[in-house]
Amino acid sequence: NRLREAASGHKMDVGDIFRGTGSEVVSKSQAAFVKTDLSKPAVRELEEQNRALKALQRNYDSVSSMAAADREELVRFQQKYEELERDFIQLCSEHTKLQNQISEQQHS
């Protein structure tokens, strides 16, 4: 089945084929030959994946925290904007009334 996948154009390396068949290989490590079962991931590989996943989780938690803080800040800015807009409208109305009063006094 793995060989069929390889022949059908899927990218697979030799290690994938060996792992798929449960093969063992002998490799030279530090001047000694070591028998390795390729159907089981190496402990170091799992530890590295675990470290990478933990780092990814920390990054996700950090970004999530920053996004929550940004949302809170945006809500505060929107509330402040609405408050300032109400004040501006009120001041414009008051300005118009005062200008009308001045105009009436000048014409009297």
N, CA, C and O atoms as a printed pandas DataFrame, in Angstrom:
     atom_number atom_name residue_name chain_id  residue_number  x_coord  y_coord  z_coord
0              1         N          ASN        A               1    0.833   -1.193    0.000
1              2        CA          ASN        A               1    0.000    0.000    0.000
2              3         C          ASN        A               1    0.879    1.259    0.000
3              4         O          ASN        A               1    0.607    2.195   -0.752
4              5         N          ARG        A               2    1.923    1.295    0.828
5              6        CA          ARG        A               2    2.834    2.445    0.863
6              7         C          ARG        A               2    3.551    2.608   -0.472
7              8         O          ARG        A               2    3.753    3.724   -0.949
8              9         N          LEU        A               3    3.929    1.492   -1.060
9             10        CA          LEU        A               3    4.617    1.570   -2.339
10            11         C          LEU        A               3    3.681    2.107   -3.412
11            12         O          LEU        A               3    4.111    2.838   -4.305
12            13         N          ARG        A               4    2.400    1.748   -3.330
13            14        CA          ARG        A               4    1.420    2.271   -4.296
14            15         C          ARG        A               4    1.300    3.788   -4.148
15            16         O          ARG        A               4    1.238    4.516   -5.140
16            17         N          GLU        A               5    1.269    4.256   -2.893
17            18        CA          GLU        A               5    1.188    5.697   -2.670
18            19         C          GLU        A               5    2.408    6.402   -3.240
19            20         O          GLU        A               5    2.293    7.458   -3.861
20            21         N          ALA        A               6    3.570    5.814   -3.025
21            22        CA          ALA        A               6    4.801    6.407   -3.535
22            23         C          ALA        A               6    4.783    6.431   -5.057
23            24         O          ALA        A               6    5.215    7.407   -5.670
24            25         N          ALA        A               7    4.292    5.374   -5.659
25            26        CA          ALA        A               7    4.256    5.297   -7.113
26            27         C          ALA        A               7    3.210    6.227   -7.710
27            28         O          ALA        A               7    3.338    6.640   -8.863
28            29         N          SER        A               8    2.180    6.562   -6.943
29            30        CA          SER        A               8    1.103    7.395   -7.485
30            31         C          SER        A               8    1.423    8.892   -7.417
31            32         O          SER        A               8    0.555    9.716   -7.707
32            33         N          GLY        A               9    2.620    9.247   -7.049
33            34        CA          GLY        A               9    3.019   10.646   -7.077
34            35         C          GLY        A               9    3.029   11.323   -5.724
35            36         O          GLY        A               9    3.436   12.482   -5.644
36            37         N          HIS        A              10    2.600   10.664   -4.646
37            38        CA          HIS        A              10    2.666   11.262   -3.313
38            39         C          HIS        A              10    4.114   11.311   -2.878
39            40         O          HIS        A              10    4.878   10.379   -3.129
40            41         N          LYS        A              11    4.492   12.391   -2.229
41            42        CA          LYS        A              11    5.874   12.518   -1.775
42            43         C          LYS        A              11    6.070   11.717   -0.499
43            44         O          LYS        A              11    5.426   11.982    0.516
44            45         N          MET        A              12    6.933   10.770   -0.555
45            46        CA          MET        A              12    7.281    9.960    0.621
46            47         C          MET        A              12    8.779    9.734    0.575
47            48         O          MET        A              12    9.361    9.578   -0.499
48            49         N          ASP        A              13    9.400    9.716    1.746
49            50        CA          ASP        A              13   10.811    9.378    1.749
50            51         C          ASP        A              13   10.982    7.926    2.153
51            52         O          ASP        A              13   10.025    7.256    2.541
52            53         N          VAL        A              14   12.179    7.464    2.059
53            54        CA          VAL        A              14   12.459    6.053    2.356
54            55         C          VAL        A              14   12.091    5.724    3.795
55            56         O          VAL        A              14   11.606    4.630    4.081
56            57         N          GLY        A              15   12.321    6.668    4.698
57            58        CA          GLY        A              15   11.976    6.442    6.103
58            59         C          GLY        A              15   10.488    6.192    6.289
59            60         O          GLY        A              15   10.091    5.347    7.092
60            61         N          ASP        A              16    9.649    6.941    5.532
61            62        CA          ASP        A              16    8.201    6.719    5.605
62            63         C          ASP        A              16    7.842    5.304    5.184
63            64         O          ASP        A              16    7.010    4.647    5.810
64            65         N          ILE        A              17    8.468    4.851    4.133
65            66        CA          ILE        A              17    8.173    3.497    3.638
66            67         C          ILE        A              17    8.583    2.467    4.682
67            68         O          ILE        A              17    7.826    1.542    4.975
68            69         N          PHE        A              18    9.800    2.627    5.254
69            70        CA          PHE        A              18   10.243    1.677    6.276
70            71         C          PHE        A              18    9.346    1.705    7.507
71            72         O          PHE        A              18    8.995    0.659    8.053
72            73         N          ARG        A              19    8.971    2.935    7.950
73            74        CA          ARG        A              19    8.105    3.031    9.116
74            75         C          ARG        A              19    6.762    2.368    8.856
75            76         O          ARG        A              19    6.211    1.700    9.731
76            77         N          GLY        A              20    6.245    2.552    7.665
77            78        CA          GLY        A              20    4.955    1.966    7.310
78            79         C          GLY        A              20    4.972    0.455    7.323
79            80         O          GLY        A              20    3.947   -0.179    7.573
80            81         N          THR        A              21    6.106   -0.116    7.061
81            82        CA          THR        A              21    6.190   -1.581    7.041
82            83         C          THR        A              21    6.680   -2.139    8.365
83            84         O          THR        A              21    6.738   -3.357    8.533
84            85         N          GLY        A              22    7.033   -1.277    9.309
85            86        CA          GLY        A              22    7.505   -1.740   10.609
86            87         C          GLY        A              22    8.913   -2.280   10.561
87            88         O          GLY        A              22    9.276   -3.131   11.372
88            89         N          SER        A              23    9.708   -1.806    9.633
89            90        CA          SER        A              23   11.060   -2.330    9.444
90            91         C          SER        A              23   12.032   -1.785   10.473
91            92         O          SER        A              23   11.818   -0.728   11.067
92            93         N          GLU        A              24   13.078   -2.517   10.660
93            94        CA          GLU        A              24   14.171   -2.078   11.520
94            95         C          GLU        A              24   15.380   -1.841   10.636
95            96         O          GLU        A              24   15.563   -2.519    9.625
96            97         N          VAL        A              25   16.202   -0.877   11.018
97            98        CA          VAL        A              25   17.418   -0.602   10.265
98            99         C          VAL        A              25   18.586   -0.550   11.226
99           100         O          VAL        A              25   18.421   -0.368   12.432
100          101         N          VAL        A              26   19.747   -0.712   10.673
101          102        CA          VAL        A              26   20.968   -0.599   11.465
102          103         C          VAL        A              26   21.683    0.637   10.964
103          104         O          VAL        A              26   21.926    0.788    9.766
104          105         N          SER        A              27   22.022    1.530   11.903
105          106        CA          SER        A              27   22.740    2.740   11.526
106          107         C          SER        A              27   23.962    2.882   12.402
107          108         O          SER        A              27   24.044    2.286   13.475
108          109         N          LYS        A              28   24.907    3.673   11.940
109          110        CA          LYS        A              28   26.132    3.886   12.697
110          111         C          LYS        A              28   25.965    5.152   13.518
111          112         O          LYS        A              28   25.687    6.216   12.966
112          113         N          SER        A              29   26.132    5.051   14.826
113          114        CA          SER        A              29   26.003    6.194   15.711
114          115         C          SER        A              29   27.170    6.190   16.673
115          116         O          SER        A              29   27.351    5.235   17.427
116          117         N          GLN        A              30   27.958    7.238   16.656
117          118        CA          GLN        A              30   29.121    7.392   17.535
118          119         C          GLN        A              30   30.010    6.154   17.484
119          120         O          GLN        A              30   30.344    5.570   18.515
120          121         N          ALA        A              31   30.383    5.768   16.284
121          122        CA          ALA        A              31   31.307    4.661   16.013
122          123         C          ALA        A              31   30.772    3.309   16.454
123          124         O          ALA        A              31   31.555    2.372   16.613
124          125         N          ALA        A              32   29.473    3.175   16.656
125          126        CA          ALA        A              32   28.879    1.886   17.001
126          127         C          ALA        A              32   27.635    1.695   16.147
127          128         O          ALA        A              32   26.976    2.664   15.768
128          129         N          PHE        A              33   27.321    0.451   15.848
129          130        CA          PHE        A              33   26.116    0.180   15.082
130          131         C          PHE        A              33   24.930    0.058   16.025
131          132         O          PHE        A              33   25.002   -0.631   17.044
132          133         N          VAL        A              34   23.842    0.729   15.680
133          134        CA          VAL        A              34   22.654    0.757   16.525
134          135         C          VAL        A              34   21.472    0.272   15.701
135          136         O          VAL        A              34   21.257    0.715   14.572
136          137         N          LYS        A              35   20.696   -0.660   16.296
137          138        CA          LYS        A              35   19.494   -1.163   15.636
138          139         C          LYS        A              35   18.325   -0.255   16.033
139          140         O          LYS        A              35   18.092   -0.026   17.220
140          141         N          THR        A              36   17.601    0.257   15.051
141          142        CA          THR        A              36   16.502    1.194   15.292
142          143         C          THR        A              36   15.222    0.663   14.684
143          144         O          THR        A              36   15.202    0.237   13.529
144          145         N          ASP        A              37   14.157    0.689   15.461
145          146        CA          ASP        A              37   12.832    0.311   14.971
146          147         C          ASP        A              37   12.170    1.565   14.424
147          148         O          ASP        A              37   11.778    2.444   15.190
148          149         N          LEU        A              38   12.041    1.655   13.099
149          150        CA          LEU        A              38   11.510    2.862   12.468
150          151         C          LEU        A              38   10.001    2.980   12.580
151          152         O          LEU        A              38    9.446    4.024   12.238
152          153         N          SER        A              39    9.323    1.947   13.046
153          154        CA          SER        A              39    7.871    2.034   13.182
154          155         C          SER        A              39    7.478    2.810   14.435
155          156         O          SER        A              39    6.316    3.191   14.578
156          157         N          LYS        A              40    8.422    3.052   15.345
157          158        CA          LYS        A              40    8.167    3.815   16.573
158          159         C          LYS        A              40    9.031    5.069   16.557
159          160         O          LYS        A              40   10.238    4.992   16.325
160          161         N          PRO        A              41    8.415    6.231   16.804
161          162        CA          PRO        A              41    9.210    7.467   16.824
162          163         C          PRO        A              41   10.249    7.423   17.952
163          164         O          PRO        A              41   10.005    6.852   19.014
164          165         N          ALA        A              42   11.366    8.014   17.709
165          166        CA          ALA        A              42   12.431    8.074   18.709
166          167         C          ALA        A              42   11.981    8.956   19.879
167          168         O          ALA        A              42   11.207    9.897   19.706
168          169         N          VAL        A              43   12.478    8.631   21.056
169          170        CA          VAL        A              43   12.121    9.388   22.262
170          171         C          VAL        A              43   12.533   10.848   22.113
171          172         O          VAL        A              43   11.781   11.747   22.487
172          173         N          ARG        A              44   13.715   11.085   21.573
173          174        CA          ARG        A              44   14.170   12.468   21.384
174          175         C          ARG        A              44   13.234   13.234   20.453
175          176         O          ARG        A              44   12.953   14.412   20.671
176          177         N          GLU        A              45   12.759   12.559   19.423
177          178        CA          GLU        A              45   11.846   13.200   18.476
178          179         C          GLU        A              45   10.539   13.585   19.181
179          180         O          GLU        A              45    9.998   14.666   18.951
180          181         N          LEU        A              46   10.039   12.691   20.039
181          182        CA          LEU        A              46    8.814   12.993   20.786
182          183         C          LEU        A              46    9.037   14.127   21.771
183          184         O          LEU        A              46    8.176   14.992   21.934
184          185         N          GLU        A              47   10.193   14.126   22.430
185          186        CA          GLU        A              47   10.495   15.199   23.366
186          187         C          GLU        A              47   10.582   16.542   22.647
187          188         O          GLU        A              47   10.096   17.556   23.149
188          189         N          GLU        A              48   11.200   16.543   21.476
189          190        CA          GLU        A              48   11.299   17.780   20.693
190          191         C          GLU        A              48    9.920   18.252   20.256
191          192         O          GLU        A              48    9.629   19.447   20.311
192          193         N          GLN        A              49    9.078   17.338   19.827
193          194        CA          GLN        A              49    7.715   17.699   19.455
194          195         C          GLN        A              49    6.953   18.245   20.659
195          196         O          GLN        A              49    6.199   19.210   20.538
196          197         N          ASN        A              50    7.151   17.627   21.812
197          198        CA          ASN        A              50    6.495   18.077   23.039
198          199         C          ASN        A              50    6.944   19.497   23.397
199          200         O          ASN        A              50    6.117   20.339   23.747
200          201         N          ARG        A              51    8.252   19.763   23.309
201          202        CA          ARG        A              51    8.770   21.112   23.577
202          203         C          ARG        A              51    8.187   22.119   22.586
203          204         O          ARG        A              51    7.801   23.224   22.966
204          205         N          ALA        A              52    8.127   21.731   21.327
205          206        CA          ALA        A              52    7.588   22.631   20.301
206          207         C          ALA        A              52    6.110   22.920   20.556
207          208         O          ALA        A              52    5.661   24.056   20.404
208          209         N          LEU        A              53    5.363   21.900   20.941
209          210        CA          LEU        A              53    3.938   22.102   21.232
210          211         C          LEU        A              53    3.733   22.988   22.449
211          212         O          LEU        A              53    2.832   23.827   22.463
212          213         N          LYS        A              54    4.567   22.807   23.476
213          214        CA          LYS        A              54    4.466   23.661   24.659
214          215         C          LYS        A              54    4.792   25.114   24.315
215          216         O          LYS        A              54    4.137   26.032   24.808
216          217         N          ALA        A              55    5.799   25.321   23.472
217          218        CA          ALA        A              55    6.152   26.680   23.054
218          219         C          ALA        A              55    5.011   27.286   22.240
219          220         O          ALA        A              55    4.681   28.461   22.403
220          221         N          LEU        A              56    4.418   26.492   21.378
221          222        CA          LEU        A              56    3.282   26.954   20.583
222          223         C          LEU        A              56    2.103   27.317   21.487
223          224         O          LEU        A              56    1.422   28.315   21.247
224          225         N          GLN        A              57    1.857   26.509   22.529
225          226        CA          GLN        A              57    0.775   26.797   23.471
226          227         C          GLN        A              57    1.039   28.095   24.222
227          228         O          GLN        A              57    0.127   28.897   24.426
228          229         N          ARG        A              58    2.304   28.304   24.639
229          230        CA          ARG        A              58    2.649   29.560   25.323
230          231         C          ARG        A              58    2.423   30.751   24.399
231          232         O          ARG        A              58    1.883   31.772   24.823
232          233         N          ASN        A              59    2.830   30.627   23.149
233          234        CA          ASN        A              59    2.631   31.711   22.185
234          235         C          ASN        A              59    1.151   31.982   21.975
235          236         O          ASN        A              59    0.729   33.138   21.923
236          237         N          TYR        A              60    0.358   30.917   21.853
237          238        CA          TYR        A              60   -1.088   31.071   21.663
238          239         C          TYR        A              60   -1.712   31.775   22.870
239          240         O          TYR        A              60   -2.522   32.689   22.716
240          241         N          ASP        A              61   -1.325   31.339   24.073
241          242        CA          ASP        A              61   -1.853   31.964   25.288
242          243         C          ASP        A              61   -1.489   33.447   25.342
243          244         O          ASP        A              61   -2.309   34.283   25.722
244          245         N          SER        A              62   -0.252   33.761   24.959
245          246        CA          SER        A              62    0.205   35.151   24.974
246          247         C          SER        A              62   -0.578   35.996   23.970
247          248         O          SER        A              62   -1.025   37.096   24.293
248          249         N          VAL        A              63   -0.741   35.481   22.758
249          250        CA          VAL        A              63   -1.477   36.217   21.724
250          251         C          VAL        A              63   -2.945   36.367   22.124
251          252         O          VAL        A              63   -3.546   37.417   21.900
252          253         N          SER        A              64   -3.519   35.322   22.714
253          254        CA          SER        A              64   -4.914   35.394   23.157
254          255         C          SER        A              64   -5.089   36.461   24.229
255          256         O          SER        A              64   -6.064   37.213   24.214
256          257         N          SER        A              65   -4.144   36.521   25.152
257          258        CA          SER        A              65   -4.191   37.525   26.216
258          259         C          SER        A              65   -4.088   38.928   25.637
259          260         O          SER        A              65   -4.823   39.829   26.042
260          261         N          MET        A              66   -3.176   39.111   24.691
261          262        CA          MET        A              66   -3.022   40.421   24.060
262          263         C          MET        A              66   -4.282   40.798   23.286
263          264         O          MET        A              66   -4.693   41.958   23.305
264          265         N          ALA        A              67   -4.897   39.839   22.610
265          266        CA          ALA        A              67   -6.119   40.120   21.852
266          267         C          ALA        A              67   -7.253   40.524   22.792
267          268         O          ALA        A              67   -8.020   41.434   22.479
268          269         N          ALA        A              68   -7.364   39.860   23.934
269          270        CA          ALA        A              68   -8.401   40.212   24.907
270          271         C          ALA        A              68   -8.173   41.629   25.433
271          272         O          ALA        A              68   -9.121   42.402   25.574
272          273         N          ALA        A              69   -6.925   41.965   25.720
273          274        CA          ALA        A              69   -6.604   43.317   26.195
274          275         C          ALA        A              69   -6.918   44.352   25.116
275          276         O          ALA        A              69   -7.424   45.434   25.414
276          277         N          ASP        A              70   -6.618   44.015   23.867
277          278        CA          ASP        A              70   -6.925   44.933   22.761
278          279         C          ASP        A              70   -8.427   45.155   22.626
279          280         O          ASP        A              70   -8.873   46.278   22.389
280          281         N          ARG        A              71   -9.208   44.082   22.776
281          282        CA          ARG        A              71  -10.670   44.221   22.687
282          283         C          ARG        A              71  -11.192   45.123   23.797
283          284         O          ARG        A              71  -12.049   45.973   23.557
284          285         N          GLU        A              72  -10.675   44.940   25.020
285          286        CA          GLU        A              72  -11.096   45.778   26.143
286          287         C          GLU        A              72  -10.733   47.238   25.895
287          288         O          GLU        A              72  -11.527   48.138   26.170
288          289         N          GLU        A              73   -9.540   47.465   25.379
289          290        CA          GLU        A              73   -9.105   48.830   25.088
290          291         C          GLU        A              73   -9.987   49.450   24.003
291          292         O          GLU        A              73  -10.345   50.624   24.095
292          293         N          LEU        A              74  -10.332   48.685   22.997
293          294        CA          LEU        A              74  -11.199   49.181   21.935
294          295         C          LEU        A              74  -12.568   49.586   22.479
295          296         O          LEU        A              74  -13.115   50.617   22.089
296          297         N          VAL        A              75  -13.118   48.778   23.375
297          298        CA          VAL        A              75  -14.414   49.107   23.980
298          299         C          VAL        A              75  -14.304   50.418   24.756
299          300         O          VAL        A              75  -15.188   51.270   24.662
300          301         N          ARG        A              76  -13.218   50.586   25.525
301          302        CA          ARG        A              76  -13.025   51.845   26.273
302          303         C          ARG        A              76  -12.919   53.035   25.325
303          304         O          ARG        A              76  -13.504   54.085   25.589
304          305         N          PHE        A              77  -12.185   52.886   24.232
305          306        CA          PHE        A              77  -12.050   53.979   23.255
306          307         C          PHE        A              77  -13.394   54.306   22.605
307          308         O          PHE        A              77  -13.718   55.475   22.399
308          309         N          GLN        A              78  -14.163   53.289   22.286
309          310        CA          GLN        A              78  -15.479   53.525   21.683
310          311         C          GLN        A              78  -16.394   54.261   22.654
311          312         O          GLN        A              78  -17.122   55.170   22.255
312          313         N          GLN        A              79  -16.361   53.873   23.924
313          314        CA          GLN        A              79  -17.185   54.559   24.930
314          315         C          GLN        A              79  -16.747   56.011   25.079
315          316         O          GLN        A              79  -17.582   56.911   25.157
316          317         N          LYS        A              80  -15.450   56.234   25.119
317          318        CA          LYS        A              80  -14.932   57.601   25.251
318          319         C          LYS        A              80  -15.304   58.427   24.029
319          320         O          LYS        A              80  -15.667   59.596   24.163
320          321         N          TYR        A              81  -15.220   57.839   22.838
321          322        CA          TYR        A              81  -15.597   58.538   21.615
322          323         C          TYR        A              81  -17.068   58.950   21.659
323          324         O          TYR        A              81  -17.410   60.084   21.325
324          325         N          GLU        A              82  -17.930   58.030   22.070
325          326        CA          GLU        A              82  -19.358   58.330   22.156
326          327         C          GLU        A              82  -19.616   59.460   23.162
327          328         O          GLU        A              82  -20.447   60.335   22.918
328          329         N          GLU        A              83  -18.906   59.433   24.283
329          330        CA          GLU        A              83  -19.048   60.485   25.292
330          331         C          GLU        A              83  -18.612   61.835   24.719
331          332         O          GLU        A              83  -19.299   62.840   24.905
332          333         N          LEU        A              84  -17.474   61.858   24.025
333          334        CA          LEU        A              84  -16.980   63.102   23.433
334          335         C          LEU        A              84  -17.897   63.600   22.323
335          336         O          LEU        A              84  -18.076   64.806   22.151
336          337         N          GLU        A              85  -18.470   62.675   21.579
337          338        CA          GLU        A              85  -19.401   63.063   20.514
338          339         C          GLU        A              85  -20.659   63.722   21.106
339          340         O          GLU        A              85  -21.152   64.716   20.572
340          341         N          ARG        A              86  -21.174   63.159   22.212
341          342        CA          ARG        A              86  -22.331   63.765   22.885
342          343         C          ARG        A              86  -21.981   65.164   23.385
343          344         O          ARG        A              86  -22.758   66.105   23.227
344          345         N          ASP        A              87  -20.787   65.288   23.996
345          346        CA          ASP        A              87  -20.354   66.601   24.477
346          347         C          ASP        A              87  -20.239   67.600   23.329
347          348         O          ASP        A              87  -20.653   68.752   23.464
348          349         N          PHE        A              88  -19.687   67.171   22.216
349          350        CA          PHE        A              88  -19.524   68.037   21.057
350          351         C          PHE        A              88  -20.882   68.519   20.535
351          352         O          PHE        A              88  -21.057   69.702   20.244
352          353         N          ILE        A              89  -21.831   67.600   20.422
353          354        CA          ILE        A              89  -23.174   67.967   19.950
354          355         C          ILE        A              89  -23.823   68.969   20.906
355          356         O          ILE        A              89  -24.445   69.942   20.479
356          357         N          GLN        A              90  -23.666   68.715   22.194
357          358        CA          GLN        A              90  -24.227   69.628   23.200
358          359         C          GLN        A              90  -23.580   71.014   23.097
359          360         O          GLN        A              90  -24.271   72.031   23.162
360          361         N          LEU        A              91  -22.254   71.049   22.937
361          362        CA          LEU        A              91  -21.555   72.335   22.825
362          363         C          LEU        A              91  -21.929   73.062   21.536
363          364         O          LEU        A              91  -22.043   74.287   21.535
364          365         N          CYS        A              92  -22.118   72.339   20.456
365          366        CA          CYS        A              92  -22.540   72.970   19.199
366          367         C          CYS        A              92  -23.923   73.591   19.355
367          368         O          CYS        A              92  -24.180   74.696   18.876
368          369         N          SER        A              93  -24.809   72.864   20.032
369          370        CA          SER        A              93  -26.155   73.379   20.271
370          371         C          SER        A              93  -26.102   74.630   21.137
371          372         O          SER        A              93  -26.786   75.614   20.858
372          373         N          GLU        A              94  -25.299   74.590   22.174
373          374        CA          GLU        A              94  -25.149   75.739   23.069
374          375         C          GLU        A              94  -24.536   76.918   22.320
375          376         O          GLU        A              94  -24.947   78.061   22.519
376          377         N          HIS        A              95  -23.572   76.651   21.476
377          378        CA          HIS        A              95  -22.932   77.692   20.663
378          379         C          HIS        A              95  -23.953   78.361   19.755
379          380         O          HIS        A              95  -23.977   79.587   19.642
380          381         N          THR        A              96  -24.789   77.567   19.112
381          382        CA          THR        A              96  -25.821   78.116   18.224
382          383         C          THR        A              96  -26.787   79.004   19.003
383          384         O          THR        A              96  -27.148   80.086   18.538
384          385         N          LYS        A              97  -27.202   78.557   20.174
385          386        CA          LYS        A              97  -28.110   79.369   20.999
386          387         C          LYS        A              97  -27.462   80.696   21.373
387          388         O          LYS        A              97  -28.095   81.749   21.300
388          389         N          LEU        A              98  -26.205   80.637   21.771
389          390        CA          LEU        A              98  -25.504   81.869   22.170
390          391         C          LEU        A              98  -25.333   82.811   20.982
391          392         O          LEU        A              98  -25.476   84.025   21.125
392          393         N          GLN        A              99  -25.035   82.268   19.835
393          394        CA          GLN        A              99  -24.902   83.117   18.647
394          395         C          GLN        A              99  -26.239   83.774   18.301
395          396         O          GLN        A              99  -26.283   84.942   17.912
396          397         N          ASN        A             100  -27.323   83.020   18.445
397          398        CA          ASN        A             100  -28.655   83.581   18.200
398          399         C          ASN        A             100  -28.957   84.703   19.189
399          400         O          ASN        A             100  -29.516   85.731   18.806
400          401         N          GLN        A             101  -28.595   84.519   20.442
401          402        CA          GLN        A             101  -28.811   85.560   21.454
402          403         C          GLN        A             101  -28.020   86.820   21.121
403          404         O          GLN        A             101  -28.523   87.938   21.234
404          405         N          ILE        A             102  -26.761   86.612   20.705
405          406        CA          ILE        A             102  -25.926   87.775   20.340
406          407         C          ILE        A             102  -26.495   88.489   19.148
407          408         O          ILE        A             102  -26.532   89.718   19.101
408          409         N          SER        A             103  -26.936   87.717   18.189
409          410        CA          SER        A             103  -27.523   88.314   16.978
410          411         C          SER        A             103  -28.779   89.111   17.325
411          412         O          SER        A             103  -28.987   90.201   16.794
412          413         N          GLU        A             104  -29.609   88.577   18.206
413          414        CA          GLU        A             104  -30.832   89.283   18.614
414          415         C          GLU        A             104  -30.493   90.563   19.357
415          416         O          GLU        A             104  -31.155   91.583   19.169
416          417         N          GLN        A             105  -29.460   90.518   20.205
417          418        CA          GLN        A             105  -29.080   91.717   20.965
418          419         C          GLN        A             105  -28.504   92.783   20.033
419          420         O          GLN        A             105  -28.695   93.978   20.257
420          421         N          GLN        A             106  -27.803   92.349   18.994
421          422        CA          GLN        A             106  -27.217   93.322   18.075
422          423         C          GLN        A             106  -28.283   93.982   17.225
423          424         O          GLN        A             106  -28.119   95.131   16.815
424          425         N          HIS        A             107  -29.368   93.283   16.954
425          426        CA          HIS        A             107  -30.445   93.840   16.149
426          427         C          HIS        A             107  -31.453   94.629   16.975
427          428         O          HIS        A             107  -32.329   95.289   16.415
428          429         N          SER        A             108  -31.343   94.570   18.268
429          430        CA          SER        A             108  -32.318   95.273   19.123
430          431         C          SER        A             108  -31.919   96.691   19.402
431          432         O          SER        A             108  -32.634   97.407   20.102
